[in-house]
Amino acid sequence: MVTIKIDEKTKKGKAFMEMFEVFFKNVEGIEIVQPDYGQVNEEESTYNPEFVDMVLKSAKDKKSTEINPNDVWGSLGLK
């Protein structure tokens, strides 16, 4: 399998996609697959989506505690 990355926002990318669809539409063994990563950089995340949701929710939570990296024990009240 070969992956070709095409920027469909550019003039050349649009032209390539149009040409590709004309010549290879319904050809067995050739398929256009659109990635659906839902991220701005369009790279597949290596993080578990459930973990990402948990982190984002906890960041908005008012009960969260900020840790001072220079005084970890003190910021946790353990000093």
N, C-alpha and C positions, 0 to 999 in steps of 0.2 A: 504494500500500500504506500502511496506517495501523497504527501500533503503539500498543497500549493496555497500560499497566503496571498490574497488579492485585496487591495484596498478599493472597495467599491465606491468610495467617495471621490476618487480621482477620475479624470477623463479617460485615461488609459485603462483603468480598472473596470469602468463601466463598459467600455468598448470590448474588452476581453470577455467579460461575462455575457454580453449580447452575442458575440461570435461563438462562444462556447455553447450557449443554449441552442443556437441555430444548428451547429454541426453535430452536437452530441446528445441532443434531447432524445430520450427513449432508447439509448444505446446500452445494451447489456454490459455490465461490468464497469460503467462509468456513472458516477452519482455526485451531485452537488450536495454537500452537507454543510449546513450553517451552524456554527457553534453558538450555543446559548449560555454564555457564562454569566450574563447579567452584571458585569463589572465594566468599569470605564476602560481599563486597559485590555480587556477582552482576553486575558490569560486565565486559564483554568486555575482555580484556587486549590492549594494543597491542604487547606483547612477543612475540617468537617463542618458542613453548613449548620448543624445543630450547635456546635461549639461557637461559631461566629455569632449566631443569634443570641446565645447565652451571654457572650461578652458584650455585645451591643446593648442588650437589655440592662445588664448590671452597670454599665457606664452611665445610663440614664437614671438609675436608682438613687434616691436621696440618701439611702442608708449606707452607701459605699464609703470606704475609708481610704484616704490617700496616704500612701506610704512614702516617707522621705528616705531616699536611698542612702543618704548620709547618716541617718539615725533610725534604722529600721525598728529596733526594739523600743525606742522612745515613742515613735509614731504609733506603735501598737499598744502603748501604755504598759509595757512590760519591763520598764527600766526602774 
